[in-house]
Amino acid sequence: MNILITGSRGFVGGRLSSFLMKKGFKVTKLSRYKKKGFNKIDWKSDKQIAKVCRGQDIIINCLGVDINHANDYKKAHLVNSFLPNKLLSIADDQGVKYFIFLSTYHVYDLSEKQINENSKVKQTNNYNKSKIKGERNLLDYKKKTKLIIIRPCNLFGRPIYQNKNCWGLLINELSKKLALNEKITIRAKSNEYRAYSSIESFSNFILALLRKKKTIKFKNNNFITNYTSNFNLRITDVIQILFKIFKKEKKQIKIFTKKLKNIPYKKVYLSLNQKKISSKIDKFFYKELNDLRKYLLSNKKT
């Protein structure tokens, strides 16, 4: 099975590429720059895009501008919306069978009591606006290629390549500060629950999806699934776990607000479709945290 992965030097794309290659898949990794082991791509060239799509069975689009770098809407729209749509149209012409688009749980109204794939999406910022636009463009495109949209929630873990963006993720950021013995300031107004998942577990989810893709019930060649975890934690829960992993004392943390408002437990982010692919709990959660710790302690200048 031939798989093309965009954004393969990024946090998710890097880990996913490495994982699938170890599982025996033939993976083509794209980069805008000339790097060993990567295919250099000029996104303005339809011919170059067609060439790398030719002979591929599956494309996994990990290319994206994250929430912390989406101030420039034109750039966010280009990367999160325009380029994926352009890639799908060319991939469809080249006979690619499946196109997997990594979206985000941020497309939803996160103030809702409970969220699943039937929940309405809501534009609230440049980031989710660009992702929602990207999803709609792909869903509306009449195609033979089967489209799978995945909306993951709060992934964390060690990167494969040097990647500044991944340190904006909550668990990654807190872990880095603990590794560097830096003071931690929490500016959140509420101690709310969020679903956190290791990138290793997410990679295994993608593997299960690839193996079970023929059993998925597509509608108009489209399928949308959330990706979540059974690790629903408050910010204070995350901090306590990390203190144990890094063997740190609580005096290192500073709560910016006078008191975090505690939110009653509720499993906010759910999936109606994830079980159809894989229903396993994130058994890699603590292993990922320990791997992240080892990575940070051996790369303190990261």
Number of C-alpha atoms within 10 A of each C-alpha: 11 14 23 23 22 25 19 25 24 22 24 24 25 21 21 25 26 16 17 17 13 11 10 9 14 15 21 20 22 23 21 14 11 11 11 8 10 16 16 16 18 14 14 10 9 12 12 13 18 17 14 18 25 15 16 21 18 23 24 21 23 23 22 27 21 19 17 11 15 20 14 11 17 13 17 23 23 16 19 31 22 18 18 24 23 17 21 26 18 19 28 20 15 19 16 23 15 23 25 21 25 20 25 21 22 22 23 21 16 15 8 11 10 13 21 17 17 10 12 11 17 14 16 13 14 19 25 25 22 27 26 22 18 22 22 13 17 24 19 11 12 12 17 16 21 20 24 23 20 20 20 21 21 19 23 25 27 25 21 18 12 13 14 11 14 21 20 14 17 16 22 21 15 23 24 21 18 24 20 13 11 12 12 18 14 14 12 14 13 14 17 19 22 22 20 23 26 23 23 23 20 23 19 18 19 22 18 14 18 14 11 13 16 9 10 14 11 14 10 13 15 18 17 23 22 21 27 25 25 16 17 20 19 20 19 15 12 18 18 14 14 20 17 10 16 16 10 15 11 10 8 14 18 12 12 13 13 8 11 17 12 14 11 10 12 13 16 17 25 19 18 14 17 18 11 15 19 16 11 13 13 20 14 16 19 14 13 19 22 17 13 22 22 14 18 20 16 11 11 11 7 12
